[in-house]
């Protein structure tokens, strides 16, 4: 049994980690931190977990103690104030912020703030891409929710030399539930403003675009730069991301729907949490689970259309973090995560 802690236990991702760990057979939650709720029972704030948490109380981050692994579920720029100390104490870390996803210089450019504690050893924690590296890592940078759904939808193409070379442009169009905005209420998350509306934002400059471009470039088998664009939209649901991926390929490339389907089936054959479907995936099939459904595979002239769905709080955050932690701690990646979606 591995002992773990959560830094930032009252946000949506921190709370979701606590939910997943509360029934985990190989990871035991021994502390969760909250400055605003210090000394209060965790179950009083997460009543859905009353049966599992007993009288465990939130503690101050300064009072955290040595465990095998810590999840840092804090806002961007905050994790870097905690991570170095944990690593120096020999504690493994899965960081759910953006602090270690990008090289320090790129982070400073994208997030417009100095990086006070860069680490060049962080492994990018898209498990299906870096499974072996994650297993050996002391620090894993958990991907953003949008990049998770987007990158999973194109990895088989990018990792195939012939297909990657034929790709000219990739456009990600994502629809996300409002929980992606975090637990703190705002005008954006106010129910009357969200209900019945579809709200595009950061049309060409979302921070996650840098992450998508970096990983696509680093792992593509193409010998040329691939142009990548991304536009997110908020839709009036709580959880889930549906990404419609448009891949524009060389007109000389001859592909069939069955070619693409087989490529994806073969690539994800050993990936427990990616399900390849011939039809269009639904958000409801993955909500509450760590699965990503990928399907459709339509072809229109030189455009390939692929649709992926994830739960932004599970596979897009806490679930993938637990999946990575399982590997870092020597367990099978699926342990504690094998529950289906909450359909309907």
LUMLUMVEX-546874 format. One record per residue (C-alpha): residue number from 1; residue in three letters; x negated, y negated, z negated. Coordinates in nm, 2 decimals. Example, Ala and Ser with C-alpha at 12.3 -4.5 7.8 and 13.67 -1.06 7.14 Angstrom:
2
{resi 1	resn ALA	east -1.23	north 0.45	up -0.78}
{resi 2	resn SER	east -1.37	north 0.11	up -0.71}
END
This chain:
344
{resi 1	resn UNK	east 0.00	north 0.00	up 0.00}
{resi 2	resn UNK	east -0.14	north -0.34	up 0.10}
{resi 3	resn UNK	east -0.07	north -0.65	up -0.10}
{resi 4	resn UNK	east 0.03	north -0.96	up 0.09}
{resi 5	resn UNK	east 0.13	north -1.32	up 0.02}
{resi 6	resn UNK	east 0.31	north -1.59	up 0.21}
{resi 7	resn UNK	east 0.21	north -1.95	up 0.21}
{resi 8	resn UNK	east 0.52	north -2.15	up 0.29}
{resi 9	resn UNK	east 0.81	north -1.93	up 0.18}
{resi 10	resn UNK	east 1.11	north -2.16	up 0.23}
{resi 11	resn UNK	east 1.09	north -2.24	up 0.60}
{resi 12	resn UNK	east 1.27	north -2.02	up 0.85}
{resi 13	resn UNK	east 0.96	north -1.83	up 0.95}
{resi 14	resn UNK	east 0.83	north -1.79	up 0.60}
{resi 15	resn UNK	east 1.17	north -1.67	up 0.48}
{resi 16	resn UNK	east 1.18	north -1.43	up 0.78}
{resi 17	resn UNK	east 0.85	north -1.28	up 0.68}
{resi 18	resn UNK	east 0.97	north -1.23	up 0.33}
{resi 19	resn UNK	east 1.28	north -1.06	up 0.46}
{resi 20	resn UNK	east 1.07	north -0.82	up 0.67}
{resi 21	resn UNK	east 0.82	north -0.75	up 0.40}
{resi 22	resn UNK	east 1.09	north -0.69	up 0.13}
{resi 23	resn UNK	east 1.16	north -0.35	up 0.28}
{resi 24	resn UNK	east 0.82	north -0.27	up 0.44}
{resi 25	resn UNK	east 0.69	north 0.07	up 0.33}
{resi 26	resn UNK	east 0.32	north -0.03	up 0.35}
{resi 27	resn UNK	east 0.31	north -0.40	up 0.27}
{resi 28	resn UNK	east 0.41	north -0.53	up -0.08}
{resi 29	resn UNK	east 0.49	north -0.90	up -0.12}
{resi 30	resn UNK	east 0.31	north -1.02	up -0.44}
{resi 31	resn UNK	east 0.36	north -1.39	up -0.40}
{resi 32	resn UNK	east 0.52	north -1.66	up -0.19}
{resi 33	resn UNK	east 0.45	north -2.03	up -0.23}
{resi 34	resn UNK	east 0.67	north -2.34	up -0.23}
{resi 35	resn UNK	east 0.58	north -2.68	up -0.37}
{resi 36	resn UNK	east 0.95	north -2.79	up -0.39}
{resi 37	resn UNK	east 1.08	north -2.46	up -0.54}
{resi 38	resn UNK	east 0.79	north -2.37	up -0.76}
{resi 39	resn UNK	east 0.90	north -2.16	up -1.06}
{resi 40	resn UNK	east 1.24	north -2.08	up -0.91}
{resi 41	resn UNK	east 1.35	north -1.72	up -0.82}
{resi 42	resn UNK	east 1.30	north -1.65	up -0.45}
{resi 43	resn UNK	east 1.63	north -1.46	up -0.44}
{resi 44	resn UNK	east 1.82	north -1.77	up -0.55}
{resi 45	resn UNK	east 1.71	north -1.93	up -0.22}
{resi 46	resn UNK	east 1.73	north -1.61	up -0.02}
{resi 47	resn UNK	east 2.04	north -1.44	up -0.16}
{resi 48	resn UNK	east 2.04	north -1.18	up 0.12}
{resi 49	resn UNK	east 1.73	north -1.03	up -0.04}
{resi 50	resn UNK	east 1.85	north -1.02	up -0.40}
{resi 51	resn UNK	east 1.84	north -0.64	up -0.41}
{resi 52	resn UNK	east 1.47	north -0.63	up -0.30}
{resi 53	resn UNK	east 1.30	north -0.93	up -0.47}
{resi 54	resn UNK	east 1.41	north -0.90	up -0.83}
{resi 55	resn UNK	east 1.27	north -1.19	up -1.04}
{resi 56	resn UNK	east 0.98	north -1.27	up -0.81}
{resi 57	resn UNK	east 0.94	north -1.65	up -0.82}
{resi 58	resn UNK	east 0.78	north -1.91	up -0.59}
{resi 59	resn UNK	east 0.44	north -2.03	up -0.70}
{resi 60	resn UNK	east 0.23	north -2.33	up -0.61}
{resi 61	resn UNK	east -0.02	north -2.28	up -0.32}
{resi 62	resn UNK	east -0.30	north -2.36	up -0.56}
{resi 63	resn UNK	east -0.20	north -2.07	up -0.78}
{resi 64	resn UNK	east -0.22	north -1.81	up -0.50}
{resi 65	resn UNK	east -0.44	north -1.51	up -0.59}
{resi 66	resn UNK	east -0.64	north -1.25	up -0.41}
{resi 67	resn UNK	east -0.45	north -1.01	up -0.19}
{resi 68	resn UNK	east -0.53	north -0.81	up 0.12}
{resi 69	resn UNK	east -0.37	north -1.04	up 0.37}
{resi 70	resn UNK	east -0.19	north -1.38	up 0.37}
{resi 71	resn UNK	east 0.06	north -1.52	up 0.61}
{resi 72	resn UNK	east 0.03	north -1.90	up 0.65}
{resi 73	resn UNK	east 0.38	north -2.01	up 0.76}
{resi 74	resn UNK	east 0.33	north -2.39	up 0.73}
{resi 75	resn UNK	east 0.36	north -2.68	up 0.97}
{resi 76	resn UNK	east 0.09	north -2.76	up 1.23}
{resi 77	resn UNK	east -0.22	north -2.92	up 1.08}
{resi 78	resn UNK	east -0.15	north -2.78	up 0.73}
{resi 79	resn UNK	east -0.28	north -2.42	up 0.78}
{resi 80	resn UNK	east -0.63	north -2.54	up 0.84}
{resi 81	resn UNK	east -0.64	north -2.67	up 0.48}
{resi 82	resn UNK	east -0.57	north -2.31	up 0.35}
{resi 83	resn UNK	east -0.72	north -2.07	up 0.60}
{resi 84	resn UNK	east -1.10	north -2.13	up 0.54}
{resi 85	resn UNK	east -1.07	north -2.06	up 0.17}
{resi 86	resn UNK	east -0.88	north -1.74	up 0.22}
{resi 87	resn UNK	east -1.13	north -1.62	up 0.48}
{resi 88	resn UNK	east -1.42	north -1.71	up 0.24}
{resi 89	resn UNK	east -1.26	north -1.50	up -0.03}
{resi 90	resn UNK	east -1.24	north -1.20	up 0.21}
{resi 91	resn UNK	east -0.87	north -1.22	up 0.26}
{resi 92	resn UNK	east -0.73	north -1.16	up 0.61}
{resi 93	resn UNK	east -0.50	north -1.42	up 0.76}
{resi 94	resn UNK	east -0.22	north -1.43	up 1.01}
{resi 95	resn UNK	east -0.15	north -1.80	up 1.08}
{resi 96	resn UNK	east 0.19	north -1.88	up 1.23}
{resi 97	resn UNK	east 0.10	north -2.25	up 1.30}
{resi 98	resn UNK	east -0.07	north -2.38	up 1.61}
{resi 99	resn UNK	east -0.39	north -2.46	up 1.42}
{resi 100	resn UNK	east -0.60	north -2.18	up 1.56}
{resi 101	resn UNK	east -0.43	north -2.09	up 1.89}
{resi 102	resn UNK	east -0.63	north -2.34	up 2.09}
{resi 103	resn UNK	east -1.00	north -2.44	up 2.08}
{resi 104	resn UNK	east -1.05	north -2.72	up 1.84}
{resi 105	resn UNK	east -1.11	north -2.98	up 2.11}
{resi 106	resn UNK	east -0.80	north -2.88	up 2.30}
{resi 107	resn UNK	east -0.60	north -2.87	up 1.97}
{resi 108	resn UNK	east -0.70	north -3.23	up 1.90}
{resi 109	resn UNK	east -0.60	north -3.34	up 2.25}
{resi 110	resn UNK	east -0.26	north -3.17	up 2.24}
{resi 111	resn UNK	east -0.16	north -3.24	up 1.88}
{resi 112	resn UNK	east -0.33	north -3.58	up 1.86}
{resi 113	resn UNK	east -0.50	north -3.51	up 1.52}
{resi 114	resn UNK	east -0.85	north -3.40	up 1.41}
{resi 115	resn UNK	east -0.91	north -3.04	up 1.34}
{resi 116	resn UNK	east -1.09	north -3.03	up 1.00}
{resi 117	resn UNK	east -1.18	north -2.66	up 0.99}
{resi 118	resn UNK	east -1.22	north -2.50	up 1.33}
{resi 119	resn UNK	east -1.29	north -2.13	up 1.35}
{resi 120	resn UNK	east -1.41	north -1.97	up 1.68}
{resi 121	resn UNK	east -1.33	north -1.62	up 1.56}
{resi 122	resn UNK	east -0.95	north -1.64	up 1.57}
{resi 123	resn UNK	east -0.79	north -1.38	up 1.78}
{resi 124	resn UNK	east -0.48	north -1.48	up 1.98}
{resi 125	resn UNK	east -0.21	north -1.26	up 1.84}
{resi 126	resn UNK	east 0.00	north -1.16	up 2.14}
{resi 127	resn UNK	east -0.01	north -0.80	up 2.03}
{resi 128	resn UNK	east 0.07	north -0.65	up 2.36}
{resi 129	resn UNK	east -0.23	north -0.84	up 2.51}
{resi 130	resn UNK	east -0.49	north -0.82	up 2.23}
{resi 131	resn UNK	east -0.39	north -0.50	up 2.04}
{resi 132	resn UNK	east -0.75	north -0.38	up 1.99}
{resi 133	resn UNK	east -0.89	north -0.72	up 1.90}
{resi 134	resn UNK	east -0.62	north -0.78	up 1.65}
{resi 135	resn UNK	east -0.69	north -0.46	up 1.47}
{resi 136	resn UNK	east -1.05	north -0.58	up 1.41}
{resi 137	resn UNK	east -0.97	north -0.94	up 1.33}
{resi 138	resn UNK	east -0.99	north -1.13	up 1.00}
{resi 139	resn UNK	east -0.80	north -1.43	up 1.14}
{resi 140	resn UNK	east -0.51	north -1.39	up 1.39}
{resi 141	resn UNK	east -0.34	north -1.69	up 1.55}
{resi 142	resn UNK	east 0.02	north -1.59	up 1.60}
{resi 143	resn UNK	east 0.15	north -1.72	up 1.93}
{resi 144	resn UNK	east 0.42	north -1.98	up 1.97}
{resi 145	resn UNK	east 0.78	north -1.86	up 2.03}
{resi 146	resn UNK	east 0.80	north -1.99	up 2.38}
{resi 147	resn UNK	east 0.46	north -1.86	up 2.49}
{resi 148	resn UNK	east 0.55	north -1.51	up 2.35}
{resi 149	resn UNK	east 0.86	north -1.48	up 2.57}
{resi 150	resn UNK	east 0.70	north -1.65	up 2.87}
{resi 151	resn UNK	east 0.37	north -1.46	up 2.87}
{resi 152	resn UNK	east 0.53	north -1.12	up 2.82}
{resi 153	resn UNK	east 0.73	north -1.19	up 3.13}
{resi 154	resn UNK	east 0.42	north -1.23	up 3.35}
{resi 155	resn UNK	east 0.14	north -1.03	up 3.19}
{resi 156	resn UNK	east 0.18	north -0.73	up 3.43}
{resi 157	resn UNK	east 0.14	north -0.96	up 3.72}
{resi 158	resn UNK	east -0.15	north -1.16	up 3.59}
{resi 159	resn UNK	east -0.34	north -0.84	up 3.49}
{resi 160	resn UNK	east -0.30	north -0.69	up 3.83}
{resi 161	resn UNK	east -0.57	north -0.82	up 4.07}
{resi 162	resn UNK	east -0.37	north -0.79	up 4.39}
{resi 163	resn UNK	east -0.05	north -0.94	up 4.25}
{resi 164	resn UNK	east -0.23	north -1.22	up 4.05}
{resi 165	resn UNK	east -0.41	north -1.34	up 4.37}
{resi 166	resn UNK	east -0.08	north -1.37	up 4.55}
{resi 167	resn UNK	east 0.07	north -1.60	up 4.28}
{resi 168	resn UNK	east 0.09	north -1.97	up 4.37}
{resi 169	resn UNK	east 0.31	north -2.12	up 4.09}
{resi 170	resn UNK	east 0.48	north -2.00	up 3.78}
{resi 171	resn UNK	east 0.77	north -2.19	up 3.63}
{resi 172	resn UNK	east 0.91	north -2.11	up 3.29}
{resi 173	resn UNK	east 1.26	north -2.23	up 3.21}
{resi 174	resn UNK	east 1.36	north -2.15	up 2.85}
{resi 175	resn UNK	east 1.68	north -2.18	up 2.65}
{resi 176	resn UNK	east 1.63	north -2.16	up 2.27}
{resi 177	resn UNK	east 1.84	north -2.14	up 1.96}
{resi 178	resn UNK	east 1.83	north -2.44	up 1.72}
{resi 179	resn UNK	east 1.64	north -2.25	up 1.45}
{resi 180	resn UNK	east 1.33	north -2.31	up 1.66}
{resi 181	resn UNK	east 1.34	north -2.67	up 1.53}
{resi 182	resn UNK	east 1.28	north -2.56	up 1.17}
{resi 183	resn UNK	east 1.47	north -2.56	up 0.85}
{resi 184	resn UNK	east 1.46	north -2.94	up 0.78}
{resi 185	resn UNK	east 1.78	north -3.11	up 0.91}
{resi 186	resn UNK	east 1.76	north -3.38	up 1.17}
{resi 187	resn UNK	east 1.96	north -3.56	up 1.43}
{resi 188	resn UNK	east 1.85	north -3.30	up 1.68}
{resi 189	resn UNK	east 1.98	north -3.01	up 1.46}
{resi 190	resn UNK	east 2.30	north -3.18	up 1.35}
{resi 191	resn UNK	east 2.59	north -2.95	up 1.44}
{resi 192	resn UNK	east 2.81	north -3.21	up 1.62}
{resi 193	resn UNK	east 2.51	north -3.30	up 1.84}
{resi 194	resn UNK	east 2.42	north -2.94	up 1.93}
{resi 195	resn UNK	east 2.75	north -2.77	up 1.96}
{resi 196	resn UNK	east 2.89	north -2.76	up 2.32}
{resi 197	resn UNK	east 2.57	north -2.92	up 2.45}
{resi 198	resn UNK	east 2.25	north -2.81	up 2.64}
{resi 199	resn UNK	east 1.96	north -3.04	up 2.56}
{resi 200	resn UNK	east 1.65	north -3.03	up 2.77}
{resi 201	resn UNK	east 1.34	north -3.19	up 2.61}
{resi 202	resn UNK	east 0.97	north -3.24	up 2.66}
{resi 203	resn UNK	east 1.05	north -3.18	up 3.03}
{resi 204	resn UNK	east 0.69	north -3.15	up 3.15}
{resi 205	resn UNK	east 0.48	north -3.20	up 2.83}
{resi 206	resn UNK	east 0.58	north -2.95	up 2.57}
{resi 207	resn UNK	east 0.29	north -2.86	up 2.34}
{resi 208	resn UNK	east 0.33	north -2.49	up 2.41}
{resi 209	resn UNK	east 0.24	north -2.55	up 2.78}
{resi 210	resn UNK	east -0.13	north -2.58	up 2.69}
{resi 211	resn UNK	east -0.11	north -2.24	up 2.52}
{resi 212	resn UNK	east 0.06	north -2.08	up 2.82}
{resi 213	resn UNK	east -0.20	north -2.22	up 3.06}
{resi 214	resn UNK	east -0.49	north -2.12	up 2.84}
{resi 215	resn UNK	east -0.39	north -1.76	up 2.80}
{resi 216	resn UNK	east -0.28	north -1.72	up 3.16}
{resi 217	resn UNK	east -0.61	north -1.85	up 3.28}
{resi 218	resn UNK	east -0.82	north -1.65	up 3.04}
{resi 219	resn UNK	east -0.65	north -1.31	up 3.12}
{resi 220	resn UNK	east -0.55	north -1.35	up 3.49}
{resi 221	resn UNK	east -0.72	north -1.12	up 3.74}
{resi 222	resn UNK	east -0.68	north -1.40	up 4.00}
{resi 223	resn UNK	east -0.98	north -1.58	up 4.14}
{resi 224	resn UNK	east -0.79	north -1.90	up 4.16}
{resi 225	resn UNK	east -0.61	north -2.14	up 3.93}
{resi 226	resn UNK	east -0.24	north -2.07	up 3.89}
{resi 227	resn UNK	east -0.02	north -2.37	up 3.85}
{resi 228	resn UNK	east 0.21	north -2.33	up 3.55}
{resi 229	resn UNK	east 0.51	north -2.55	up 3.45}
{resi 230	resn UNK	east 0.75	north -2.52	up 3.16}
{resi 231	resn UNK	east 1.07	north -2.69	up 3.05}
{resi 232	resn UNK	east 1.26	north -2.59	up 2.73}
{resi 233	resn UNK	east 1.63	north -2.65	up 2.65}
{resi 234	resn UNK	east 1.82	north -2.63	up 2.32}
{resi 235	resn UNK	east 2.14	north -2.44	up 2.34}
{resi 236	resn UNK	east 2.41	north -2.41	up 2.07}
{resi 237	resn UNK	east 2.31	north -2.07	up 1.91}
{resi 238	resn UNK	east 2.11	north -2.01	up 1.60}
{resi 239	resn UNK	east 1.85	north -1.76	up 1.72}
{resi 240	resn UNK	east 1.70	north -1.64	up 2.04}
{resi 241	resn UNK	east 1.51	north -1.75	up 2.35}
{resi 242	resn UNK	east 1.60	north -1.66	up 2.70}
{resi 243	resn UNK	east 1.32	north -1.75	up 2.95}
{resi 244	resn UNK	east 1.39	north -1.74	up 3.33}
{resi 245	resn UNK	east 1.05	north -1.71	up 3.50}
{resi 246	resn UNK	east 1.01	north -1.81	up 3.86}
{resi 247	resn UNK	east 0.69	north -1.68	up 4.02}
{resi 248	resn UNK	east 0.62	north -1.82	up 4.36}
{resi 249	resn UNK	east 0.39	north -1.59	up 4.56}
{resi 250	resn UNK	east 0.21	north -1.59	up 4.89}
{resi 251	resn UNK	east 0.45	north -1.55	up 5.17}
{resi 252	resn UNK	east 0.23	north -1.28	up 5.32}
{resi 253	resn UNK	east 0.28	north -1.06	up 5.01}
{resi 254	resn UNK	east 0.53	north -0.78	up 5.06}
{resi 255	resn UNK	east 0.69	north -0.67	up 4.73}
{resi 256	resn UNK	east 1.02	north -0.49	up 4.65}
{resi 257	resn UNK	east 1.22	north -0.49	up 4.34}
{resi 258	resn UNK	east 1.12	north -0.13	up 4.27}
{resi 259	resn UNK	east 0.75	north -0.22	up 4.31}
{resi 260	resn UNK	east 0.78	north -0.49	up 4.04}
{resi 261	resn UNK	east 1.00	north -0.27	up 3.81}
{resi 262	resn UNK	east 0.74	north 0.01	up 3.83}
{resi 263	resn UNK	east 0.45	north -0.23	up 3.77}
{resi 264	resn UNK	east 0.62	north -0.35	up 3.45}
{resi 265	resn UNK	east 0.73	north 0.00	up 3.33}
{resi 266	resn UNK	east 0.37	north 0.12	up 3.37}
{resi 267	resn UNK	east 0.21	north -0.18	up 3.21}
{resi 268	resn UNK	east 0.43	north -0.17	up 2.90}
{resi 269	resn UNK	east 0.45	north 0.21	up 2.88}
{resi 270	resn UNK	east 0.27	north 0.21	up 2.54}
{resi 271	resn UNK	east 0.42	north -0.11	up 2.40}
{resi 272	resn UNK	east 0.67	north -0.01	up 2.14}
{resi 273	resn UNK	east 0.85	north -0.35	up 2.13}
{resi 274	resn UNK	east 0.89	north -0.43	up 2.50}
{resi 275	resn UNK	east 1.18	north -0.28	up 2.69}
{resi 276	resn UNK	east 1.20	north -0.31	up 3.06}
{resi 277	resn UNK	east 1.54	north -0.33	up 3.21}
{resi 278	resn UNK	east 1.68	north -0.32	up 3.56}
{resi 279	resn UNK	east 1.96	north -0.56	up 3.48}
{resi 280	resn UNK	east 1.96	north -0.91	up 3.32}
{resi 281	resn UNK	east 1.86	north -0.90	up 2.95}
{resi 282	resn UNK	east 2.08	north -1.05	up 2.68}
{resi 283	resn UNK	east 1.98	north -1.25	up 2.37}
{resi 284	resn UNK	east 2.23	north -1.06	up 2.16}
{resi 285	resn UNK	east 2.05	north -0.74	up 2.22}
{resi 286	resn UNK	east 1.73	north -0.86	up 2.06}
{resi 287	resn UNK	east 1.85	north -1.10	up 1.78}
{resi 288	resn UNK	east 1.73	north -0.98	up 1.44}
{resi 289	resn UNK	east 1.48	north -0.75	up 1.60}
{resi 290	resn UNK	east 1.11	north -0.75	up 1.71}
{resi 291	resn UNK	east 1.20	north -0.64	up 2.06}
{resi 292	resn UNK	east 1.15	north -0.83	up 2.38}
{resi 293	resn UNK	east 1.37	north -0.73	up 2.67}
{resi 294	resn UNK	east 1.24	north -0.80	up 3.02}
{resi 295	resn UNK	east 1.44	north -0.75	up 3.34}
{resi 296	resn UNK	east 1.63	north -0.87	up 3.65}
{resi 297	resn UNK	east 1.33	north -0.86	up 3.89}
{resi 298	resn UNK	east 1.51	north -1.04	up 4.17}
{resi 299	resn UNK	east 1.33	north -1.15	up 4.49}
{resi 300	resn UNK	east 1.43	north -1.45	up 4.70}
{resi 301	resn UNK	east 1.19	north -1.51	up 4.99}
{resi 302	resn UNK	east 0.86	north -1.59	up 4.82}
{resi 303	resn UNK	east 1.01	north -1.63	up 4.47}
{resi 304	resn UNK	east 1.03	north -1.35	up 4.21}
{resi 305	resn UNK	east 1.28	north -1.41	up 3.92}
{resi 306	resn UNK	east 1.22	north -1.23	up 3.59}
{resi 307	resn UNK	east 1.42	north -1.29	up 3.27}
{resi 308	resn UNK	east 1.29	north -1.22	up 2.92}
{resi 309	resn UNK	east 1.47	north -1.24	up 2.58}
{resi 310	resn UNK	east 1.33	north -1.25	up 2.22}
{resi 311	resn UNK	east 1.45	north -1.35	up 1.88}
{resi 312	resn UNK	east 1.24	north -1.67	up 1.82}
{resi 313	resn UNK	east 1.21	north -1.60	up 1.45}
{resi 314	resn UNK	east 1.12	north -1.24	up 1.48}
{resi 315	resn UNK	east 0.92	north -1.14	up 1.79}
{resi 316	resn UNK	east 0.86	north -1.52	up 1.84}
{resi 317	resn UNK	east 0.72	north -1.57	up 1.49}
{resi 318	resn UNK	east 0.76	north -1.35	up 1.17}
{resi 319	resn UNK	east 0.81	north -1.01	up 1.34}
{resi 320	resn UNK	east 0.50	north -1.05	up 1.56}
{resi 321	resn UNK	east 0.31	north -1.17	up 1.26}
{resi 322	resn UNK	east 0.40	north -0.85	up 1.07}
{resi 323	resn UNK	east 0.32	north -0.65	up 1.38}
{resi 324	resn UNK	east -0.03	north -0.80	up 1.39}
{resi 325	resn UNK	east -0.08	north -0.77	up 1.01}
{resi 326	resn UNK	east 0.01	north -0.40	up 1.04}
{resi 327	resn UNK	east -0.28	north -0.35	up 1.28}
{resi 328	resn UNK	east -0.52	north -0.56	up 1.08}
{resi 329	resn UNK	east -0.44	north -0.36	up 0.77}
{resi 330	resn UNK	east -0.48	north -0.02	up 0.94}
{resi 331	resn UNK	east -0.12	north 0.07	up 0.99}
{resi 332	resn UNK	east 0.08	north 0.15	up 1.30}
{resi 333	resn UNK	east 0.21	north -0.17	up 1.45}
{resi 334	resn UNK	east 0.57	north -0.07	up 1.45}
{resi 335	resn UNK	east 0.59	north 0.01	up 1.07}
{resi 336	resn UNK	east 0.87	north -0.19	up 0.90}
{resi 337	resn UNK	east 0.99	north -0.33	up 1.23}
{resi 338	resn UNK	east 1.20	north -0.06	up 1.39}
{resi 339	resn UNK	east 1.54	north -0.20	up 1.36}
{resi 340	resn UNK	east 1.77	north -0.28	up 1.66}
{resi 341	resn UNK	east 1.92	north -0.60	up 1.76}
{resi 342	resn UNK	east 2.25	north -0.73	up 1.61}
{resi 343	resn UNK	east 2.46	north -0.68	up 1.92}
{resi 344	resn UNK	east 2.73	north -0.81	up 1.96}
END
